[in-house]
Amino acid sequence: MLMKTPSRPRVGITPDLNDLDAPETEYVVRRNYADALLRHGGLPLILPYVDDVTPYLETIDGLLVTGGMFDIDPALYGQGASLSCVMKPLRTAFEKALIEGALGLGIPLLGICNGMQLLAVCLGGQLVQDIPSQVPGALEHKPDQPAFRAQHEITIACQPRCLRAVAPGRYWVNSVHHQAVQPSTAYRPIAVACDGVIEAIEAVDHGFAVGVQWHPEYAAGEADAPIWRSFIDAATEFCLTRSAVLHG
């Protein structure tokens, strides 16, 4: 039996569902997500889709909402589809329930790419549905190159409240997205690209609730490892606090 310890907080990972042109339906998680958590002290647990996420929320000390090659349903943030959207309703509904539950319970949450966008929507924000057609002078945010290569710079102007291990400065990051989050009073932008696209956010009225638009699991830039350290530190602190409440 796997036991929680302060050095190995349990982190739930949301998987994708491979149900296209496959002989059998499979849950899919890229190995580098799990490897990043293990490398920085977490215990990764893949979370199959369920209708009631309560048992998951009662078990995990952190939640990692992964990225994916699909779009968040514009109806969730009050817009019609401006372009042809590729959506995954089952996955989005599952992740939305997890995010809302984690926010309510104060479970540390890290959303990557689509995960950041869904976090923003759950907090009441809206999205730019297509950067190339809606952001004049935008950088290339979805280049034809491997994700382990950095693509552009981002600027972190001030010390993030949640990402304590990430110092303000300019960092190179990879980029694999065509949508972006719009500004909102529910979260603060903590990283911005030179074209104005918001690259990272943290919730205003919650604990550790962070979204990054790039993919730190590839370790393509110097900001990536500190993001994982900050997340695991928060999950460890949550684990200890909850254990003290349950057993104190």
C-alpha positions in Angstrom: 0.0 0.0 0.0 1.3 3.4 -1.0 1.5 5.7 2.0 1.5 9.5 2.0 4.6 11.1 3.5 5.7 14.7 3.8 8.3 14.1 1.0 5.8 12.4 -1.4 2.5 14.2 -1.5 -0.1 12.6 -3.7 -0.7 14.5 -6.9 -3.6 13.6 -9.1 -3.0 13.9 -12.9 -5.8 14.3 -15.4 -5.3 12.0 -18.4 -6.4 12.4 -22.0 -8.8 9.8 -23.6 -7.5 8.2 -26.7 -10.7 7.1 -28.4 -9.9 8.0 -32.0 -8.7 5.4 -34.5 -7.7 3.1 -31.7 -8.8 -0.5 -31.3 -9.5 0.1 -27.6 -10.2 3.2 -25.6 -7.1 4.2 -23.5 -6.3 6.7 -20.9 -3.1 8.6 -22.0 -0.7 10.6 -20.0 2.7 11.7 -21.3 5.5 10.2 -19.3 7.2 13.6 -18.7 4.3 14.8 -16.6 4.8 11.9 -14.1 8.5 12.1 -14.3 8.5 15.9 -13.5 6.4 15.2 -10.4 8.6 12.3 -9.3 11.8 14.2 -9.9 10.6 17.1 -7.6 9.2 14.9 -4.8 5.6 14.2 -5.7 3.7 10.9 -6.0 1.7 10.9 -9.3 -1.7 9.3 -9.5 -3.6 9.1 -12.7 -7.3 9.9 -12.3 -9.7 8.0 -14.5 -12.9 9.9 -15.4 -15.7 9.6 -13.0 -19.0 11.4 -12.3 -18.3 11.9 -8.6 -14.8 13.4 -8.0 -15.3 13.6 -4.2 -13.2 10.5 -3.4 -10.3 11.9 -5.5 -10.5 15.2 -3.7 -10.4 13.4 -0.4 -7.2 11.6 -1.4 -5.0 13.9 -3.3 -2.7 16.7 -2.0 -2.3 18.4 -5.3 -4.0 18.5 -8.7 -2.2 18.6 -12.1 -4.5 19.5 -14.9 -2.6 18.6 -18.1 -2.6 20.1 -21.5 -4.0 18.6 -24.7 -4.6 19.3 -28.4 -8.2 20.5 -28.1 -10.2 23.6 -27.2 -12.3 24.6 -24.2 -16.0 24.8 -25.2 -16.7 28.6 -25.7 -20.2 28.1 -24.2 -18.5 27.7 -20.8 -17.4 31.3 -20.9 -20.4 32.8 -22.7 -19.1 32.9 -26.3 -20.0 31.3 -29.5 -17.4 29.4 -31.5 -15.5 31.8 -33.7 -13.7 29.0 -35.5 -14.0 25.3 -35.9 -13.4 24.0 -32.4 -12.0 20.6 -31.5 -13.6 19.8 -28.1 -13.5 17.0 -25.6 -16.7 17.4 -23.6 -16.2 14.3 -21.3 -12.6 15.4 -20.4 -13.6 19.0 -19.9 -16.5 18.2 -17.6 -14.3 15.9 -15.5 -11.5 18.4 -15.2 -13.9 21.3 -14.5 -15.4 19.3 -11.6 -11.9 18.6 -10.2 -10.8 22.2 -10.6 -13.9 23.6 -8.9 -13.6 21.0 -6.1 -9.9 21.8 -5.6 -10.5 25.5 -5.4 -13.2 25.0 -2.9 -11.0 22.8 -0.6 -7.8 24.7 -1.1 -6.0 21.8 -2.8 -2.9 23.1 -4.6 -3.6 23.2 -8.3 -1.3 23.5 -11.4 -3.0 23.9 -14.8 -0.8 23.5 -17.9 -1.8 24.8 -21.3 -5.5 23.8 -21.6 -5.4 23.3 -17.9 -4.5 27.0 -17.4 -7.3 28.0 -19.8 -9.9 25.9 -18.0 -8.7 27.2 -14.6 -9.3 30.7 -15.9 -12.8 29.8 -17.1 -13.6 28.2 -13.8 -12.6 31.4 -12.1 -14.9 33.4 -14.4 -12.5 34.5 -17.1 -12.8 34.3 -20.8 -10.5 33.2 -23.6 -9.0 34.5 -26.8 -10.2 31.7 -29.1 -7.5 32.1 -31.8 -4.3 34.1 -31.2 -3.3 34.4 -34.9 -6.6 35.9 -36.0 -7.4 37.9 -32.8 -4.1 39.3 -31.5 -2.5 41.8 -33.9 1.2 41.3 -34.2 1.2 38.1 -32.1 4.2 35.9 -31.8 4.1 32.4 -33.2 2.7 30.5 -30.2 2.2 27.2 -32.0 5.4 26.6 -34.0 6.3 23.6 -36.0 9.0 22.5 -33.7 9.5 20.0 -30.8 8.1 21.1 -27.5 11.5 20.5 -25.8 12.8 23.6 -27.6 12.2 27.1 -26.2 10.2 29.3 -28.6 9.9 32.8 -27.0 10.6 34.9 -23.9 8.1 35.7 -21.1 8.5 38.3 -18.5 7.7 37.8 -14.8 7.6 41.4 -13.5 6.9 40.8 -9.8 7.4 37.9 -7.4 4.4 35.6 -7.8 2.6 34.8 -4.5 2.3 31.1 -5.3 5.4 30.4 -7.3 7.8 31.2 -4.5 10.8 29.5 -6.1 10.4 31.5 -9.4 12.3 34.8 -9.3 11.1 37.8 -11.4 12.9 38.1 -14.7 12.8 37.1 -18.3 12.7 33.4 -19.2 12.6 31.4 -22.4 9.7 28.9 -22.7 8.3 26.5 -25.2 4.9 27.1 -26.8 2.2 24.8 -28.1 -1.1 26.8 -28.1 -3.3 28.9 -30.3 -5.7 30.1 -27.5 -5.0 32.4 -24.5 -6.7 33.8 -21.4 -8.1 37.3 -21.3 -7.5 39.6 -18.3 -9.8 39.1 -15.3 -10.2 40.4 -11.8 -10.4 36.8 -10.6 -6.7 36.1 -11.3 -3.6 38.1 -11.8 -1.2 37.6 -14.7 2.2 36.6 -13.4 3.9 36.1 -16.8 3.4 37.8 -20.1 4.9 37.4 -23.6 6.1 40.5 -25.5 3.0 40.5 -27.7 0.8 40.9 -24.6 -0.4 37.3 -24.4 -0.8 36.2 -20.8 1.5 33.2 -20.2 0.8 32.4 -16.5 -1.8 33.3 -13.9 -2.6 32.8 -10.2 -6.0 33.0 -8.6 -6.6 36.1 -6.4 -9.0 34.6 -3.8 -7.6 31.1 -3.4 -4.5 29.3 -2.2 -2.1 27.8 -4.7 -4.0 27.9 -7.9 -1.6 28.5 -10.8 -1.8 28.2 -14.6 1.0 28.3 -17.0 0.5 28.4 -20.8 3.7 26.7 -21.7 4.7 23.1 -20.9 7.2 23.0 -18.0 7.2 19.2 -18.0 9.7 19.4 -21.0 12.2 21.4 -18.9 12.9 23.7 -21.9 13.7 26.8 -19.8 15.1 27.9 -16.5 11.7 28.7 -15.0 10.4 25.2 -15.3 12.0 23.4 -12.4 11.2 26.2 -9.9 7.5 25.9 -11.0 7.5 22.2 -10.1 9.3 22.9 -6.8 6.8 25.5 -5.8 3.9 23.2 -6.6 5.2 20.2 -4.7 6.1 22.5 -1.8 2.5 23.6 -1.7 1.2 20.1 -2.0 3.4 18.9 0.8 2.2 21.8 3.1 -1.4 20.9 2.3 -0.7 17.2 3.1 0.8 18.1 6.4 -2.0 20.5 7.3 -4.7 18.0 6.4 -3.0 15.2 8.3 -2.7 17.4 11.4 -6.4 18.2 11.2 -7.4 14.5 10.7 -5.1 13.1 13.4 -4.6 16.1 15.8 
